[in-house]
Amino acid sequence: MIIFIAGTDTGVGKTFISALLAKALADHGFDVKVQKWVSTGNMKFSEDCVSIYGLLGDKSAITAKALQDKSASGSDTAPYCLPFSASPHLASEQAGVIIKTEVIQDALLRLESSCEILIVEGIGGVLVPLSREILLADLVADFKLPTLVVARSGLGTLNHTLLTLEAMRHRKIRIAGVLLNSQGGEDPSIVRDNQRTITEIGQVEVFGVLPRVKNPLDALPLIKPMAYSILSVLKDFKRTAET
């Protein structure tokens, strides 16, 4: 079972949510693995995947070096790591690397077959270019991946989130729901209305709002019920696809 974690933008908390979701599902007894197709600003390994596996307490990679090796560039976990911190299309051009969709798909299928739940963290927003020819959302649609959208909880998120949902629906991507992530300092009345408005206008379930925390594990009790709800949606998607 795969879930893709999409963002409405860069810096909305995709890694934070991916890590907490992975930890919550692993604590529930599932064999969980993570993947990030393209990591930019990283040369030898995906820092995001290292941080997620570190939070998981991965017993197969108990040292920092082992975590880095598990998330090394060219591995199934992190097929492409590129040094320039930019959109994948530009970072790959700067590095003289061609991002090949078949490489990503092969890695995806291998990891999917090796675990019960695979969490794939996206890159930037859903319409970020992987190359001059293909957008991230195109690949998610081609692979038919159910997707959770991570969005900011405060002012400005309505436009970004509704545009993201529209772009995904245009490509017939199955939307599992939206999870709002606090950046800290938001007006509570705006956050409440954002949750309601995204639900009503976006016609999608908003699983909740995660607060800003110093230690990600402090948010674990909050995300666990959300994780079970997300898992239930994924199972419904799977049953529908099989009928």
C-alpha positions as CSV (number, residue, x, y, z in Angstrom):
1,M,0.0,0.0,0.0
2,I,1.4,3.4,-1.0
3,I,0.5,6.9,0.1
4,F,2.0,10.0,-1.6
5,I,2.5,13.0,0.6
6,A,2.0,16.2,-1.5
7,G,2.5,19.7,-0.4
8,T,0.8,23.0,-1.4
9,D,4.3,24.6,-1.4
10,T,7.9,24.2,-0.3
11,G,8.3,24.3,3.5
12,V,4.8,23.3,4.5
13,G,5.9,20.4,6.6
14,K,5.9,17.3,4.3
15,T,8.9,15.7,6.0
16,F,7.5,16.4,9.4
17,I,4.1,14.9,8.5
18,S,5.7,12.0,6.6
19,A,7.9,11.1,9.7
20,L,5.0,11.3,12.1
21,L,2.7,9.3,9.9
22,A,5.4,6.6,9.4
23,K,6.0,6.5,13.2
24,A,2.3,6.3,14.0
25,L,1.7,3.4,11.5
26,A,4.9,1.6,12.6
27,D,3.8,1.8,16.2
28,H,0.5,0.3,15.1
29,G,2.5,-2.8,13.9
30,F,2.9,-2.1,10.2
31,D,6.2,-2.5,8.3
32,V,6.7,1.0,7.0
33,K,9.2,2.3,4.5
34,V,9.7,5.8,3.1
35,Q,10.9,7.2,-0.2
36,K,11.7,10.5,-1.8
37,W,12.2,10.5,-5.5
38,V,14.3,13.7,-5.8
39,S,16.1,15.4,-3.0
40,T,17.7,18.7,-3.8
41,G,20.3,20.5,-1.7
42,N,21.6,17.0,-1.0
43,M,24.6,15.4,-2.7
44,K,25.2,12.0,-1.2
45,F,22.0,11.1,0.6
46,S,18.5,12.4,1.3
47,E,18.5,14.3,4.5
48,D,14.7,14.1,4.7
49,C,14.7,10.3,4.5
50,V,17.5,10.2,7.1
51,S,15.4,12.3,9.5
52,I,12.3,10.1,8.9
53,Y,14.1,6.8,9.5
54,G,15.8,8.4,12.5
55,L,12.4,9.2,14.0
56,L,11.2,5.7,13.2
57,G,14.2,4.2,15.2
58,D,15.0,1.9,12.3
59,K,16.8,-1.1,13.8
60,S,18.4,-1.9,10.4
61,A,20.2,1.4,10.4
62,I,21.1,2.3,14.0
63,T,24.0,4.6,13.3
64,A,24.1,7.9,11.5
65,K,26.3,6.4,8.8
66,A,23.9,3.5,8.4
67,L,21.0,5.9,8.0
68,Q,22.9,7.8,5.4
69,D,23.7,4.6,3.5
70,K,20.1,3.5,3.6
71,S,19.1,6.9,2.1
72,A,22.0,7.2,-0.3
73,S,21.6,8.8,-3.7
74,G,20.8,6.1,-6.3
75,S,19.1,3.9,-3.7
76,D,15.5,2.8,-3.9
77,T,14.8,5.1,-0.9
78,A,16.3,8.2,-2.7
79,P,16.8,7.6,-6.4
80,Y,18.1,11.1,-7.1
81,C,20.0,13.4,-4.8
82,L,21.1,16.7,-6.3
83,P,23.4,19.3,-4.7
84,F,21.7,22.5,-5.9
85,S,18.8,23.5,-3.6
86,A,16.2,24.3,-6.3
87,S,13.3,22.8,-8.3
88,P,14.3,19.3,-9.5
89,H,14.3,20.3,-13.1
90,L,16.9,23.1,-12.5
91,A,18.9,21.1,-9.9
92,S,19.2,18.2,-12.3
93,E,20.3,20.5,-15.2
94,Q,22.9,22.1,-12.9
95,A,24.2,18.6,-12.0
96,G,24.1,17.3,-15.6
97,V,21.7,14.6,-14.5
98,I,18.6,13.4,-16.4
99,I,15.7,12.4,-14.1
100,K,14.2,9.2,-15.6
101,T,10.7,8.3,-14.7
102,E,11.4,4.6,-15.3
103,V,14.2,4.7,-12.6
104,I,11.7,6.2,-10.2
105,Q,9.0,3.7,-11.1
106,D,11.3,0.7,-10.7
107,A,12.5,1.9,-7.3
108,L,8.8,2.5,-6.3
109,L,7.8,-1.0,-7.2
110,R,10.7,-2.6,-5.5
111,L,10.1,-0.7,-2.2
112,E,6.4,-1.3,-2.4
113,S,6.9,-5.1,-2.6
114,S,9.3,-5.0,0.4
115,C,6.9,-3.5,3.0
116,E,3.3,-3.2,4.1
117,I,3.0,0.6,3.7
118,L,5.2,2.9,1.6
119,I,5.2,6.6,2.3
120,V,6.4,8.7,-0.6
121,E,7.3,12.2,0.3
122,G,6.8,14.7,-2.5
123,I,9.0,17.6,-3.6
124,G,7.8,21.2,-3.2
125,G,4.3,21.6,-4.5
126,V,2.4,19.2,-6.8
127,L,3.1,21.2,-10.0
128,V,6.9,21.4,-9.5
129,P,8.7,20.3,-12.7
130,L,10.8,17.2,-12.5
131,S,12.1,18.1,-15.9
132,R,11.2,20.4,-18.8
133,E,8.7,17.8,-19.9
134,I,7.0,16.4,-16.8
135,L,5.5,17.8,-13.6
136,L,5.4,15.9,-10.3
137,A,1.6,15.7,-10.5
138,D,1.9,14.0,-13.9
139,L,4.0,11.2,-12.4
140,V,1.7,10.8,-9.3
141,A,-1.2,10.5,-11.7
142,D,0.6,8.0,-14.0
143,F,1.5,5.8,-11.0
144,K,-2.1,6.1,-9.7
145,L,-1.0,7.0,-6.1
146,P,-3.5,8.0,-3.5
147,T,-2.4,11.3,-2.1
148,L,-2.5,13.2,1.2
149,V,-2.1,17.0,0.9
150,V,-0.1,18.8,3.5
151,A,-1.0,22.5,3.8
152,R,-0.3,25.4,6.1
153,S,-3.0,26.2,8.6
154,G,-2.9,30.0,8.6
155,L,-3.7,32.9,6.3
156,G,-3.1,32.3,2.6
157,T,-3.6,28.6,2.7
158,L,-7.1,28.6,1.1
159,N,-5.9,29.7,-2.3
160,H,-2.8,27.3,-2.3
161,T,-4.8,24.3,-1.1
162,L,-7.8,24.8,-3.4
163,L,-5.5,25.2,-6.4
164,T,-3.6,22.1,-5.4
165,L,-6.8,20.1,-5.1
166,E,-8.0,21.4,-8.5
167,A,-4.7,20.5,-10.2
168,M,-4.9,17.0,-8.7
169,R,-8.5,16.4,-9.7
170,H,-7.8,17.6,-13.2
171,R,-5.3,14.7,-13.4
172,K,-7.8,12.3,-11.7
173,I,-5.4,11.8,-8.7
174,R,-7.2,10.1,-5.8
175,I,-7.2,12.5,-2.8
176,A,-7.1,10.9,0.6
177,G,-7.6,14.2,2.3
178,V,-5.8,17.2,3.7
179,L,-3.8,17.7,6.9
180,L,-3.1,21.2,8.1
181,N,0.3,22.0,9.7
182,S,0.8,25.0,11.9
183,Q,3.7,27.3,11.4
184,G,3.1,29.0,14.7
185,G,1.4,32.2,15.6
186,E,-1.8,31.8,13.4
187,D,-5.1,33.4,14.4
188,P,-7.1,30.5,15.8
189,S,-10.3,31.8,14.2
190,I,-8.7,31.8,10.8
191,V,-7.4,28.3,11.3
192,R,-10.8,27.0,12.2
193,D,-12.4,28.7,9.2
194,N,-9.7,27.4,6.9
195,Q,-10.4,23.9,8.0
196,R,-14.2,24.4,7.4
197,T,-13.7,26.2,4.1
198,I,-11.3,23.6,2.7
199,T,-13.7,20.9,3.7
200,E,-16.8,22.6,2.1
201,I,-15.3,24.2,-1.0
202,G,-12.6,21.7,-1.6
203,Q,-15.0,18.8,-1.1
204,V,-12.4,16.8,0.8
205,E,-11.8,15.6,4.4
206,V,-9.5,17.7,6.5
207,F,-8.1,15.3,9.1
208,G,-7.0,18.0,11.5
209,V,-4.4,20.5,12.4
210,L,-1.0,19.7,13.9
211,P,0.6,22.3,16.2
212,R,4.1,23.6,15.9
213,V,6.3,21.6,18.2
214,K,10.0,21.5,19.0
215,N,10.2,17.7,19.3
216,P,8.2,15.9,16.5
217,L,7.3,13.1,19.0
218,D,5.3,15.6,21.0
219,A,2.8,15.6,18.1
220,L,2.6,11.8,17.8
221,P,-0.4,11.4,20.1
222,L,-2.3,13.9,17.9
223,I,-1.5,12.3,14.6
224,K,-2.2,8.7,15.6
225,P,-6.0,9.0,15.2
226,M,-5.5,10.9,12.0
227,A,-3.2,8.1,10.7
228,Y,-5.8,5.5,11.4
229,S,-8.4,7.6,9.5
230,I,-6.0,8.0,6.6
231,L,-5.3,4.3,6.6
232,S,-9.1,3.6,6.5
233,V,-9.4,5.8,3.4
234,L,-6.5,4.0,1.7
235,K,-8.2,0.7,2.3
236,D,-11.4,2.0,0.8
237,F,-9.5,3.1,-2.2
238,K,-7.9,-0.3,-2.5
239,R,-11.3,-2.1,-2.2
240,T,-12.8,0.2,-4.9
241,A,-9.9,-0.4,-7.2
242,E,-10.3,-4.2,-6.9
243,T,-14.0,-4.2,-7.7
